[in-house]
Amino acid sequence: MAGNADACEAALRPESDESVLWVSYTRPPEDCLDRLPSVPDDRKTVVDIGGGTRAAAAGTAATPTDGEISVAEPNDLTGLGIAIAEQLRDTDGVHVCFDSITAMLQYVGTSRTYTY
């Protein structure tokens, strides 16, 4: 997982007026946000997929904060699509990293993922 985070961190280096969107199945949103210290808070967003499932397994509560959007079910491609589309619609000049297609395939079949 560290390799995916490193790849996203490297890819999400915007110009001064651009924003970043990190879509993650594998990392808690606060970890993603913390890996981008040079990006102002108002220009970075994480779409956390299945965070409620991770929090329940860890025995903690998953409460989205500023810069976080939660998609509760990891197989909810409609919810994921809406979350991403809203961020892209509301923001010009966005760098996006999707972490990770492999994790997505664990929850959604290849055919549905390809269609998505």
Biopython code that builds the backbone (N, CA, C, O; Angstrom):
import numpy as np
from Bio.PDB.StructureBuilder import StructureBuilder

atoms = [
    (1, "MET", "N", (0.800, -1.195, 0.000)),
    (1, "MET", "CA", (0.000, 0.000, 0.000)),
    (1, "MET", "C", (0.844, 1.262, 0.000)),
    (1, "MET", "O", (0.420, 2.286, -0.535)),
    (2, "ALA", "N", (2.005, 1.209, 0.577)),
    (2, "ALA", "CA", (2.853, 2.401, 0.606)),
    (2, "ALA", "C", (3.201, 2.845, -0.808)),
    (2, "ALA", "O", (3.287, 4.043, -1.078)),
    (3, "GLY", "N", (3.404, 1.888, -1.716)),
    (3, "GLY", "CA", (3.722, 2.239, -3.095)),
    (3, "GLY", "C", (2.619, 3.037, -3.756)),
    (3, "GLY", "O", (2.892, 4.006, -4.464)),
    (4, "ASN", "N", (1.348, 2.632, -3.528)),
    (4, "ASN", "CA", (0.219, 3.383, -4.082)),
    (4, "ASN", "C", (0.181, 4.791, -3.518)),
    (4, "ASN", "O", (-0.041, 5.752, -4.255)),
    (5, "ALA", "N", (0.394, 4.920, -2.216)),
    (5, "ALA", "CA", (0.374, 6.240, -1.576)),
    (5, "ALA", "C", (1.499, 7.103, -2.121)),
    (5, "ALA", "O", (1.305, 8.292, -2.376)),
    (6, "ASP", "N", (2.669, 6.513, -2.300)),
    (6, "ASP", "CA", (3.797, 7.266, -2.853)),
    (6, "ASP", "C", (3.496, 7.732, -4.275)),
    (6, "ASP", "O", (3.827, 8.858, -4.648)),
    (7, "ALA", "N", (2.865, 6.858, -5.068)),
    (7, "ALA", "CA", (2.523, 7.224, -6.444)),
    (7, "ALA", "C", (1.506, 8.361, -6.455)),
    (7, "ALA", "O", (1.626, 9.295, -7.247)),
    (8, "CYS", "N", (0.511, 8.285, -5.584)),
    (8, "CYS", "CA", (-0.482, 9.371, -5.509)),
    (8, "CYS", "C", (0.171, 10.658, -5.040)),
    (8, "CYS", "O", (-0.086, 11.730, -5.588)),
    (9, "GLU", "N", (1.003, 10.551, -4.039)),
    (9, "GLU", "CA", (1.679, 11.738, -3.511)),
    (9, "GLU", "C", (2.494, 12.424, -4.613)),
    (9, "GLU", "O", (2.495, 13.650, -4.721)),
    (10, "ALA", "N", (3.182, 11.627, -5.424)),
    (10, "ALA", "CA", (3.989, 12.182, -6.515)),
    (10, "ALA", "C", (3.107, 12.786, -7.610)),
    (10, "ALA", "O", (3.456, 13.811, -8.195)),
    (11, "ALA", "N", (1.971, 12.155, -7.885)),
    (11, "ALA", "CA", (1.084, 12.633, -8.951)),
    (11, "ALA", "C", (0.300, 13.877, -8.549)),
    (11, "ALA", "O", (-0.097, 14.670, -9.403)),
    (12, "LEU", "N", (0.082, 14.041, -7.270)),
    (12, "LEU", "CA", (-0.756, 15.140, -6.798)),
    (12, "LEU", "C", (0.084, 16.340, -6.388)),
    (12, "LEU", "O", (0.091, 16.745, -5.225)),
    (13, "ARG", "N", (0.785, 16.894, -7.352)),
    (13, "ARG", "CA", (1.600, 18.098, -7.139)),
    (13, "ARG", "C", (1.071, 19.193, -8.064)),
    (13, "ARG", "O", (1.591, 19.398, -9.160)),
    (14, "PRO", "N", (0.038, 19.889, -7.611)),
    (14, "PRO", "CA", (-0.603, 20.865, -8.486)),
    (14, "PRO", "C", (0.171, 22.165, -8.618)),
    (14, "PRO", "O", (1.050, 22.482, -7.816)),
    (15, "GLU", "N", (-0.189, 22.908, -9.662)),
    (15, "GLU", "CA", (0.302, 24.279, -9.796)),
    (15, "GLU", "C", (-0.379, 25.103, -8.708)),
    (15, "GLU", "O", (-1.236, 24.588, -7.990)),
    (16, "SER", "N", (-0.014, 26.347, -8.581)),
    (16, "SER", "CA", (-0.478, 27.169, -7.465)),
    (16, "SER", "C", (-1.992, 27.295, -7.347)),
    (16, "SER", "O", (-2.508, 27.428, -6.237)),
    (17, "ASP", "N", (-2.712, 27.258, -8.455)),
    (17, "ASP", "CA", (-4.154, 27.466, -8.374)),
    (17, "ASP", "C", (-4.969, 26.197, -8.634)),
    (17, "ASP", "O", (-6.185, 26.279, -8.807)),
    (18, "GLU", "N", (-4.335, 25.045, -8.663)),
    (18, "GLU", "CA", (-5.026, 23.792, -8.941)),
    (18, "GLU", "C", (-5.329, 23.042, -7.647)),
    (18, "GLU", "O", (-4.715, 23.281, -6.607)),
    (19, "SER", "N", (-6.295, 22.125, -7.744)),
    (19, "SER", "CA", (-6.714, 21.329, -6.598)),
    (19, "SER", "C", (-6.344, 19.870, -6.806)),
    (19, "SER", "O", (-5.950, 19.466, -7.901)),
    (20, "VAL", "N", (-6.475, 19.079, -5.738)),
    (20, "VAL", "CA", (-6.194, 17.650, -5.822)),
    (20, "VAL", "C", (-7.393, 16.860, -5.302)),
    (20, "VAL", "O", (-8.099, 17.293, -4.391)),
    (21, "LEU", "N", (-7.602, 15.702, -5.899)),
    (21, "LEU", "CA", (-8.647, 14.774, -5.490)),
    (21, "LEU", "C", (-8.015, 13.396, -5.394)),
    (21, "LEU", "O", (-7.548, 12.850, -6.394)),
    (22, "TRP", "N", (-8.000, 12.838, -4.199)),
    (22, "TRP", "CA", (-7.428, 11.513, -3.954)),
    (22, "TRP", "C", (-8.592, 10.583, -3.658)),
    (22, "TRP", "O", (-9.283, 10.754, -2.653)),
    (23, "VAL", "N", (-8.817, 9.599, -4.523)),
    (23, "VAL", "CA", (-9.884, 8.621, -4.359)),
    (23, "VAL", "C", (-9.229, 7.358, -3.808)),
    (23, "VAL", "O", (-8.361, 6.774, -4.455)),
    (24, "SER", "N", (-9.650, 6.932, -2.599)),
    (24, "SER", "CA", (-8.924, 5.841, -1.962)),
    (24, "SER", "C", (-9.822, 4.758, -1.383)),
    (24, "SER", "O", (-10.747, 5.026, -0.615)),
    (25, "TYR", "N", (-9.519, 3.536, -1.776)),
    (25, "TYR", "CA", (-10.113, 2.350, -1.176)),
    (25, "TYR", "C", (-9.253, 1.850, -0.014)),
    (25, "TYR", "O", (-9.755, 1.131, 0.850)),
    (26, "THR", "N", (-7.993, 2.209, 0.023)),
    (26, "THR", "CA", (-7.042, 1.516, 0.890)),
    (26, "THR", "C", (-6.496, 2.312, 2.065)),
    (26, "THR", "O", (-5.950, 1.721, 2.997)),
    (27, "ARG", "N", (-6.627, 3.624, 2.051)),
    (27, "ARG", "CA", (-6.019, 4.444, 3.105)),
    (27, "ARG", "C", (-7.073, 5.295, 3.792)),
    (27, "ARG", "O", (-8.007, 5.766, 3.144)),
    (28, "PRO", "N", (-6.935, 5.498, 5.088)),
    (28, "PRO", "CA", (-7.828, 6.431, 5.775)),
    (28, "PRO", "C", (-7.633, 7.843, 5.212)),
    (28, "PRO", "O", (-6.512, 8.218, 4.869)),
    (29, "PRO", "N", (-8.701, 8.622, 5.114)),
    (29, "PRO", "CA", (-8.593, 9.950, 4.500)),
    (29, "PRO", "C", (-7.600, 10.861, 5.198)),
    (29, "PRO", "O", (-6.909, 11.638, 4.539)),
    (30, "GLU", "N", (-7.514, 10.782, 6.514)),
    (30, "GLU", "CA", (-6.562, 11.655, 7.217)),
    (30, "GLU", "C", (-5.125, 11.347, 6.815)),
    (30, "GLU", "O", (-4.294, 12.254, 6.772)),
    (31, "ASP", "N", (-4.813, 10.081, 6.519)),
    (31, "ASP", "CA", (-3.469, 9.734, 6.036)),
    (31, "ASP", "C", (-3.205, 10.366, 4.669)),
    (31, "ASP", "O", (-2.118, 10.886, 4.415)),
    (32, "CYS", "N", (-4.206, 10.315, 3.797)),
    (32, "CYS", "CA", (-4.056, 10.917, 2.465)),
    (32, "CYS", "C", (-3.838, 12.421, 2.584)),
    (32, "CYS", "O", (-2.934, 12.974, 1.958)),
    (33, "LEU", "N", (-4.669, 13.080, 3.389)),
    (33, "LEU", "CA", (-4.545, 14.531, 3.551)),
    (33, "LEU", "C", (-3.193, 14.905, 4.147)),
    (33, "LEU", "O", (-2.583, 15.892, 3.736)),
    (34, "ASP", "N", (-2.723, 14.119, 5.117)),
    (34, "ASP", "CA", (-1.432, 14.398, 5.759)),
    (34, "ASP", "C", (-0.255, 14.244, 4.802)),
    (34, "ASP", "O", (0.788, 14.866, 5.004)),
    (35, "ARG", "N", (-0.410, 13.417, 3.752)),
    (35, "ARG", "CA", (0.681, 13.199, 2.798)),
    (35, "ARG", "C", (0.814, 14.346, 1.799)),
    (35, "ARG", "O", (1.711, 14.338, 0.956)),
    (36, "LEU", "N", (-0.077, 15.327, 1.895)),
    (36, "LEU", "CA", (-0.066, 16.455, 0.961)),
    (36, "LEU", "C", (0.095, 17.779, 1.708)),
    (36, "LEU", "O", (-0.736, 18.674, 1.556)),
    (37, "PRO", "N", (1.148, 17.915, 2.511)),
    (37, "PRO", "CA", (1.277, 19.123, 3.340)),
    (37, "PRO", "C", (1.468, 20.407, 2.545)),
    (37, "PRO", "O", (1.149, 21.487, 3.041)),
    (38, "SER", "N", (1.981, 20.314, 1.325)),
    (38, "SER", "CA", (2.231, 21.529, 0.541)),
    (38, "SER", "C", (0.974, 22.055, -0.160)),
    (38, "SER", "O", (0.986, 23.156, -0.710)),
    (39, "VAL", "N", (-0.104, 21.273, -0.140)),
    (39, "VAL", "CA", (-1.353, 21.692, -0.773)),
    (39, "VAL", "C", (-2.247, 22.324, 0.294)),
    (39, "VAL", "O", (-2.506, 21.699, 1.323)),
    (40, "PRO", "N", (-2.720, 23.545, 0.069)),
    (40, "PRO", "CA", (-3.612, 24.176, 1.046)),
    (40, "PRO", "C", (-4.860, 23.320, 1.299)),
    (40, "PRO", "O", (-5.372, 22.669, 0.389)),
    (41, "ASP", "N", (-5.335, 23.331, 2.532)),
    (41, "ASP", "CA", (-6.469, 22.493, 2.920)),
    (41, "ASP", "C", (-7.705, 22.711, 2.056)),
    (41, "ASP", "O", (-8.447, 21.765, 1.791)),
    (42, "ASP", "N", (-7.934, 23.931, 1.621)),
    (42, "ASP", "CA", (-9.134, 24.210, 0.836)),
    (42, "ASP", "C", (-9.026, 23.726, -0.611)),
    (42, "ASP", "O", (-9.979, 23.868, -1.378)),
    (43, "ARG", "N", (-7.883, 23.159, -0.995)),
    (43, "ARG", "CA", (-7.703, 22.661, -2.363)),
    (43, "ARG", "C", (-7.392, 21.175, -2.413)),
    (43, "ARG", "O", (-6.933, 20.672, -3.439)),
    (44, "LYS", "N", (-7.641, 20.458, -1.300)),
    (44, "LYS", "CA", (-7.430, 19.007, -1.334)),
    (44, "LYS", "C", (-8.648, 18.294, -0.755)),
    (44, "LYS", "O", (-9.196, 18.680, 0.277)),
    (45, "THR", "N", (-9.050, 17.235, -1.465)),
    (45, "THR", "CA", (-10.210, 16.448, -1.076)),
    (45, "THR", "C", (-9.874, 14.975, -1.236)),
    (45, "THR", "O", (-9.170, 14.578, -2.165)),
    (46, "VAL", "N", (-10.391, 14.169, -0.310)),
    (46, "VAL", "CA", (-10.245, 12.721, -0.388)),
    (46, "VAL", "C", (-11.636, 12.108, -0.445)),
    (46, "VAL", "O", (-12.494, 12.423, 0.380)),
    (47, "VAL", "N", (-11.860, 11.229, -1.422)),
    (47, "VAL", "CA", (-13.067, 10.419, -1.444)),
    (47, "VAL", "C", (-12.679, 9.099, -0.790)),
    (47, "VAL", "O", (-11.888, 8.327, -1.331)),
    (48, "ASP", "N", (-13.251, 8.859, 0.380)),
    (48, "ASP", "CA", (-12.960, 7.667, 1.180)),
    (48, "ASP", "C", (-14.007, 6.606, 0.869)),
    (48, "ASP", "O", (-15.189, 6.791, 1.157)),
    (49, "ILE", "N", (-13.576, 5.504, 0.285)),
    (49, "ILE", "CA", (-14.495, 4.445, -0.114)),
    (49, "ILE", "C", (-14.412, 3.304, 0.888)),
    (49, "ILE", "O", (-13.349, 2.719, 1.094)),
    (50, "GLY", "N", (-15.542, 2.996, 1.507)),
    (50, "GLY", "CA", (-15.587, 1.897, 2.459)),
    (50, "GLY", "C", (-14.964, 2.212, 3.794)),
    (50, "GLY", "O", (-14.650, 1.294, 4.552)),
    (51, "GLY", "N", (-14.775, 3.475, 4.111)),
    (51, "GLY", "CA", (-14.163, 3.863, 5.382)),
    (51, "GLY", "C", (-14.946, 3.389, 6.583)),
    (51, "GLY", "O", (-14.364, 3.066, 7.619)),
    (52, "GLY", "N", (-16.263, 3.345, 6.456)),
    (52, "GLY", "CA", (-17.087, 2.840, 7.547)),
    (52, "GLY", "C", (-16.778, 1.385, 7.842)),
    (52, "GLY", "O", (-16.789, 0.967, 9.000)),
    (53, "THR", "N", (-16.502, 0.614, 6.802)),
    (53, "THR", "CA", (-16.144, -0.794, 6.976)),
    (53, "THR", "C", (-14.814, -0.918, 7.705)),
    (53, "THR", "O", (-14.671, -1.744, 8.607)),
    (54, "ARG", "N", (-13.824, -0.088, 7.311)),
    (54, "ARG", "CA", (-12.526, -0.113, 7.998)),
    (54, "ARG", "C", (-12.669, 0.318, 9.449)),
    (54, "ARG", "O", (-12.059, -0.277, 10.338)),
    (55, "ALA", "N", (-13.476, 1.353, 9.695)),
    (55, "ALA", "CA", (-13.653, 1.863, 11.055)),
    (55, "ALA", "C", (-14.341, 0.827, 11.932)),
    (55, "ALA", "O", (-13.965, 0.646, 13.090)),
    (56, "ALA", "N", (-15.347, 0.143, 11.389)),
    (56, "ALA", "CA", (-16.042, -0.882, 12.162)),
    (56, "ALA", "C", (-15.093, -2.020, 12.521)),
    (56, "ALA", "O", (-15.133, -2.537, 13.637)),
    (57, "ALA", "N", (-14.250, -2.405, 11.586)),
    (57, "ALA", "CA", (-13.281, -3.468, 11.854)),
    (57, "ALA", "C", (-12.281, -3.048, 12.921)),
    (57, "ALA", "O", (-11.810, -3.879, 13.698)),
    (58, "ALA", "N", (-11.954, -1.747, 12.959)),
    (58, "ALA", "CA", (-10.994, -1.239, 13.943)),
    (58, "ALA", "C", (-11.668, -0.857, 15.256)),
    (58, "ALA", "O", (-10.989, -0.568, 16.242)),
    (59, "GLY", "N", (-13.010, -0.855, 15.273)),
    (59, "GLY", "CA", (-13.730, -0.485, 16.481)),
    (59, "GLY", "C", (-13.747, 1.010, 16.734)),
    (59, "GLY", "O", (-13.838, 1.438, 17.884)),
    (60, "THR", "N", (-13.661, 1.822, 15.670)),
    (60, "THR", "CA", (-13.690, 3.278, 15.802)),
    (60, "THR", "C", (-14.852, 3.835, 14.991)),
    (60, "THR", "O", (-15.479, 3.113, 14.216)),
    (61, "ALA", "N", (-15.131, 5.099, 15.170)),
    (61, "ALA", "CA", (-16.196, 5.753, 14.409)),
    (61, "ALA", "C", (-15.607, 6.448, 13.190)),
    (61, "ALA", "O", (-14.535, 7.048, 13.263)),
    (62, "ALA", "N", (-16.313, 6.362, 12.075)),
    (62, "ALA", "CA", (-15.874, 7.046, 10.855)),
    (62, "ALA", "C", (-16.746, 8.275, 10.656)),
    (62, "ALA", "O", (-17.913, 8.155, 10.282)),
    (63, "THR", "N", (-16.197, 9.440, 10.899)),
    (63, "THR", "CA", (-16.920, 10.697, 10.733)),
    (63, "THR", "C", (-16.150, 11.580, 9.769)),
    (63, "THR", "O", (-15.054, 12.038, 10.095)),
    (64, "PRO", "N", (-16.707, 11.831, 8.573)),
    (64, "PRO", "CA", (-15.992, 12.677, 7.611)),
    (64, "PRO", "C", (-15.756, 14.083, 8.153)),
    (64, "PRO", "O", (-16.608, 14.638, 8.846)),
    (65, "THR", "N", (-14.611, 14.648, 7.838)),
    (65, "THR", "CA", (-14.283, 16.016, 8.229)),
    (65, "THR", "C", (-14.094, 16.842, 6.963)),
    (65, "THR", "O", (-14.311, 16.347, 5.857)),
    (66, "ASP", "N", (-13.689, 18.102, 7.124)),
    (66, "ASP", "CA", (-13.435, 18.945, 5.954)),
    (66, "ASP", "C", (-12.408, 18.274, 5.056)),
    (66, "ASP", "O", (-11.395, 17.760, 5.530)),
    (67, "GLY", "N", (-12.674, 18.283, 3.772)),
    (67, "GLY", "CA", (-11.756, 17.687, 2.817)),
    (67, "GLY", "C", (-11.997, 16.210, 2.597)),
    (67, "GLY", "O", (-11.271, 15.570, 1.836)),
    (68, "GLU", "N", (-13.021, 15.651, 3.260)),
    (68, "GLU", "CA", (-13.322, 14.231, 3.119)),
    (68, "GLU", "C", (-14.750, 14.042, 2.634)),
    (68, "GLU", "O", (-15.678, 14.707, 3.095)),
    (69, "ILE", "N", (-14.902, 13.123, 1.697)),
    (69, "ILE", "CA", (-16.214, 12.695, 1.229)),
    (69, "ILE", "C", (-16.239, 11.189, 1.404)),
    (69, "ILE", "O", (-15.298, 10.500, 1.010)),
    (70, "SER", "N", (-17.304, 10.676, 1.988)),
    (70, "SER", "CA", (-17.372, 9.252, 2.270)),
    (70, "SER", "C", (-18.355, 8.550, 1.343)),
    (70, "SER", "O", (-19.476, 9.016, 1.138)),
    (71, "VAL", "N", (-17.922, 7.426, 0.787)),
    (71, "VAL", "CA", (-18.792, 6.504, 0.066)),
    (71, "VAL", "C", (-18.775, 5.239, 0.913)),
    (71, "VAL", "O", (-17.786, 4.506, 0.928)),
    (72, "ALA", "N", (-19.882, 4.985, 1.622)),
    (72, "ALA", "CA", (-19.905, 3.961, 2.666)),
    (72, "ALA", "C", (-19.635, 2.550, 2.162)),
    (72, "ALA", "O", (-18.869, 1.806, 2.774)),
    (73, "GLU", "N", (-20.255, 2.186, 1.064)),
    (73, "GLU", "CA", (-20.137, 0.816, 0.573)),
    (73, "GLU", "C", (-19.103, 0.727, -0.546)),
    (73, "GLU", "O", (-19.198, 1.462, -1.529)),
    (74, "PRO", "N", (-18.123, -0.156, -0.414)),
    (74, "PRO", "CA", (-17.065, -0.247, -1.426)),
    (74, "PRO", "C", (-17.543, -0.704, -2.804)),
    (74, "PRO", "O", (-16.832, -0.520, -3.792)),
    (75, "ASN", "N", (-18.737, -1.298, -2.884)),
    (75, "ASN", "CA", (-19.250, -1.734, -4.185)),
    (75, "ASN", "C", (-20.243, -0.738, -4.785)),
    (75, "ASN", "O", (-20.889, -1.047, -5.786)),
    (76, "ASP", "N", (-20.375, 0.446, -4.192)),
    (76, "ASP", "CA", (-21.323, 1.468, -4.641)),
    (76, "ASP", "C", (-20.696, 2.348, -5.729)),
    (76, "ASP", "O", (-20.228, 3.452, -5.452)),
    (77, "LEU", "N", (-20.693, 1.850, -6.954)),
    (77, "LEU", "CA", (-20.104, 2.613, -8.055)),
    (77, "LEU", "C", (-20.917, 3.858, -8.391)),
    (77, "LEU", "O", (-20.361, 4.859, -8.841)),
    (78, "THR", "N", (-22.224, 3.802, -8.175)),
    (78, "THR", "CA", (-23.051, 4.985, -8.424)),
    (78, "THR", "C", (-22.669, 6.102, -7.466)),
    (78, "THR", "O", (-22.454, 7.239, -7.886)),
    (79, "GLY", "N", (-22.583, 5.779, -6.173)),
    (79, "GLY", "CA", (-22.182, 6.776, -5.176)),
    (79, "GLY", "C", (-20.788, 7.307, -5.437)),
    (79, "GLY", "O", (-20.534, 8.502, -5.287)),
    (80, "LEU", "N", (-19.887, 6.422, -5.828)),
    (80, "LEU", "CA", (-18.519, 6.832, -6.144)),
    (80, "LEU", "C", (-18.510, 7.777, -7.343)),
    (80, "LEU", "O", (-17.841, 8.811, -7.323)),
    (81, "GLY", "N", (-19.251, 7.419, -8.378)),
    (81, "GLY", "CA", (-19.319, 8.266, -9.565)),
    (81, "GLY", "C", (-19.880, 9.646, -9.261)),
    (81, "GLY", "O", (-19.384, 10.649, -9.774)),
    (82, "ILE", "N", (-20.911, 9.699, -8.429)),
    (82, "ILE", "CA", (-21.505, 10.983, -8.048)),
    (82, "ILE", "C", (-20.500, 11.818, -7.263)),
    (82, "ILE", "O", (-20.339, 13.009, -7.530)),
    (83, "ALA", "N", (-19.822, 11.198, -6.297)),
    (83, "ALA", "CA", (-18.844, 11.927, -5.472)),
    (83, "ALA", "C", (-17.728, 12.518, -6.330)),
    (83, "ALA", "O", (-17.351, 13.676, -6.152)),
    (84, "ILE", "N", (-17.206, 11.728, -7.251)),
    (84, "ILE", "CA", (-16.127, 12.213, -8.118)),
    (84, "ILE", "C", (-16.647, 13.295, -9.064)),
    (84, "ILE", "O", (-16.003, 14.330, -9.237)),
    (85, "ALA", "N", (-17.806, 13.059, -9.675)),
    (85, "ALA", "CA", (-18.363, 14.028, -10.627)),
    (85, "ALA", "C", (-18.621, 15.376, -9.965)),
    (85, "ALA", "O", (-18.364, 16.420, -10.565)),
    (86, "GLU", "N", (-19.128, 15.364, -8.732)),
    (86, "GLU", "CA", (-19.381, 16.627, -8.029)),
    (86, "GLU", "C", (-18.089, 17.397, -7.789)),
    (86, "GLU", "O", (-18.061, 18.620, -7.925)),
    (87, "GLN", "N", (-17.031, 16.696, -7.436)),
    (87, "GLN", "CA", (-15.751, 17.369, -7.206)),
    (87, "GLN", "C", (-15.178, 17.927, -8.498)),
    (87, "GLN", "O", (-14.639, 19.034, -8.513)),
    (88, "LEU", "N", (-15.288, 17.176, -9.572)),
    (88, "LEU", "CA", (-14.759, 17.641, -10.855)),
    (88, "LEU", "C", (-15.593, 18.786, -11.414)),
    (88, "LEU", "O", (-15.060, 19.696, -12.049)),
    (89, "ARG", "N", (-16.895, 18.741, -11.181)),
    (89, "ARG", "CA", (-17.786, 19.799, -11.661)),
    (89, "ARG", "C", (-17.542, 21.113, -10.921)),
    (89, "ARG", "O", (-17.582, 22.186, -11.523)),
    (90, "ASP", "N", (-17.292, 21.027, -9.625)),
    (90, "ASP", "CA", (-17.170, 22.219, -8.785)),
    (90, "ASP", "C", (-15.782, 22.841, -8.786)),
    (90, "ASP", "O", (-15.593, 23.913, -8.211)),
    (91, "THR", "N", (-14.810, 22.197, -9.417)),
    (91, "THR", "CA", (-13.431, 22.659, -9.322)),
    (91, "THR", "C", (-12.765, 22.640, -10.691)),
    (91, "THR", "O", (-12.895, 21.669, -11.436)),
    (92, "ASP", "N", (-12.057, 23.705, -11.021)),
    (92, "ASP", "CA", (-11.266, 23.751, -12.253)),
    (92, "ASP", "C", (-9.836, 23.330, -11.935)),
    (92, "ASP", "O", (-9.345, 23.592, -10.837)),
    (93, "GLY", "N", (-9.169, 22.688, -12.874)),
    (93, "GLY", "CA", (-7.765, 22.325, -12.702)),
    (93, "GLY", "C", (-7.541, 21.363, -11.559)),
    (93, "GLY", "O", (-6.947, 21.732, -10.546)),
    (94, "VAL", "N", (-8.012, 20.120, -11.706)),
    (94, "VAL", "CA", (-7.912, 19.126, -10.634)),
    (94, "VAL", "C", (-6.942, 18.019, -11.030)),
    (94, "VAL", "O", (-7.023, 17.483, -12.135)),
    (95, "HIS", "N", (-6.028, 17.679, -10.130)),
    (95, "HIS", "CA", (-5.180, 16.499, -10.268)),
    (95, "HIS", "C", (-5.879, 15.377, -9.504)),
    (95, "HIS", "O", (-6.272, 15.561, -8.352)),
    (96, "VAL", "N", (-6.036, 14.206, -10.145)),
    (96, "VAL", "CA", (-6.770, 13.098, -9.536)),
    (96, "VAL", "C", (-5.868, 11.881, -9.440)),
    (96, "VAL", "O", (-5.115, 11.571, -10.363)),
    (97, "CYS", "N", (-5.957, 11.191, -8.299)),
    (97, "CYS", "CA", (-5.296, 9.895, -8.138)),
    (97, "CYS", "C", (-6.328, 8.905, -7.624)),
    (97, "CYS", "O", (-7.044, 9.196, -6.666)),
    (98, "PHE", "N", (-6.411, 7.742, -8.249)),
    (98, "PHE", "CA", (-7.349, 6.687, -7.858)),
    (98, "PHE", "C", (-6.544, 5.557, -7.241)),
    (98, "PHE", "O", (-5.753, 4.906, -7.923)),
    (99, "ASP", "N", (-6.742, 5.328, -5.965)),
    (99, "ASP", "CA", (-5.976, 4.350, -5.179)),
    (99, "ASP", "C", (-6.952, 3.335, -4.579)),
    (99, "ASP", "O", (-7.493, 3.649, -3.519)),
    (100, "SER", "N", (-7.214, 2.248, -5.092)),
    (100, "SER", "CA", (-6.557, 1.526, -6.145)),
    (100, "SER", "C", (-7.576, 0.701, -6.917)),
    (100, "SER", "O", (-8.561, 0.224, -6.352)),
    (101, "ILE", "N", (-7.333, 0.538, -8.201)),
    (101, "ILE", "CA", (-8.201, -0.286, -9.044)),
    (101, "ILE", "C", (-8.190, -1.730, -8.542)),
    (101, "ILE", "O", (-9.226, -2.395, -8.565)),
    (102, "THR", "N", (-7.056, -2.214, -8.098)),
    (102, "THR", "CA", (-6.959, -3.583, -7.580)),
    (102, "THR", "C", (-7.901, -3.774, -6.404)),
    (102, "THR", "O", (-8.609, -4.780, -6.338)),
    (103, "ALA", "N", (-7.923, -2.830, -5.477)),
    (103, "ALA", "CA", (-8.832, -2.918, -4.331)),
    (103, "ALA", "C", (-10.284, -2.846, -4.795)),
    (103, "ALA", "O", (-11.142, -3.550, -4.261)),
    (104, "MET", "N", (-10.560, -2.008, -5.775)),
    (104, "MET", "CA", (-11.917, -1.891, -6.306)),
    (104, "MET", "C", (-12.394, -3.230, -6.857)),
    (104, "MET", "O", (-13.552, -3.604, -6.670)),
    (105, "LEU", "N", (-11.510, -3.948, -7.531)),
    (105, "LEU", "CA", (-11.865, -5.236, -8.126)),
    (105, "LEU", "C", (-12.204, -6.294, -7.078)),
    (105, "LEU", "O", (-12.846, -7.292, -7.405)),
    (106, "GLN", "N", (-11.791, -6.100, -5.839)),
    (106, "GLN", "CA", (-12.159, -7.028, -4.770)),
    (106, "GLN", "C", (-13.643, -6.920, -4.435)),
    (106, "GLN", "O", (-14.243, -7.883, -3.958)),
    (107, "TYR", "N", (-14.235, -5.759, -4.680)),
    (107, "TYR", "CA", (-15.626, -5.510, -4.323)),
    (107, "TYR", "C", (-16.570, -5.491, -5.511)),
    (107, "TYR", "O", (-17.766, -5.744, -5.362)),
    (108, "VAL", "N", (-16.044, -5.194, -6.679)),
    (108, "VAL", "CA", (-16.864, -5.036, -7.876)),
    (108, "VAL", "C", (-16.266, -5.917, -8.966)),
    (108, "VAL", "O", (-15.053, -5.905, -9.180)),
    (109, "GLY", "N", (-17.092, -6.663, -9.641)),
    (109, "GLY", "CA", (-16.603, -7.544, -10.687)),
    (109, "GLY", "C", (-15.914, -6.802, -11.824)),
    (109, "GLY", "O", (-16.116, -5.603, -12.017)),
    (110, "THR", "N", (-15.112, -7.524, -12.557)),
    (110, "THR", "CA", (-14.348, -6.950, -13.662)),
    (110, "THR", "C", (-15.259, -6.293, -14.692)),
    (110, "THR", "O", (-14.963, -5.201, -15.179)),
    (111, "SER", "N", (-16.358, -6.949, -15.023)),
    (111, "SER", "CA", (-17.269, -6.418, -16.032)),
    (111, "SER", "C", (-17.871, -5.082, -15.587)),
    (111, "SER", "O", (-17.899, -4.131, -16.368)),
    (112, "ARG", "N", (-18.353, -5.000, -14.341)),
    (112, "ARG", "CA", (-18.919, -3.744, -13.830)),
    (112, "ARG", "C", (-17.852, -2.667, -13.738)),
    (112, "ARG", "O", (-18.118, -1.505, -14.045)),
    (113, "THR", "N", (-16.652, -3.034, -13.320)),
    (113, "THR", "CA", (-15.573, -2.056, -13.212)),
    (113, "THR", "C", (-15.221, -1.515, -14.590)),
    (113, "THR", "O", (-15.016, -0.312, -14.749)),
    (114, "TYR", "N", (-15.150, -2.385, -15.578)),
    (114, "TYR", "CA", (-14.829, -1.955, -16.940)),
    (114, "TYR", "C", (-15.896, -0.995, -17.458)),
    (114, "TYR", "O", (-15.570, 0.020, -18.074)),
    (115, "THR", "N", (-17.157, -1.306, -17.214)),
    (115, "THR", "CA", (-18.257, -0.445, -17.644)),
    (115, "THR", "C", (-18.180, 0.904, -16.960)),
    (115, "THR", "O", (-18.447, 1.940, -17.570)),
    (116, "TYR", "N", (-17.816, 0.885, -15.692)),
    (116, "TYR", "CA", (-17.704, 2.120, -14.913)),
    (116, "TYR", "C", (-16.616, 2.992, -15.472)),
    (116, "TYR", "O", (-16.367, 4.079, -14.951)),
]
sb = StructureBuilder()
sb.init_structure("model")
sb.init_model(0)
sb.init_chain("A")
sb.init_seg("    ")
for serial, (resi, resn, name, xyz) in enumerate(atoms, 1):
    if name == "N":
        sb.init_residue(resn, " ", resi, " ")
    sb.init_atom(name, np.array(xyz, "f"), 0.0, 1.0, " ", f" {name:<3s}", serial, name[0])
structure = sb.get_structure()
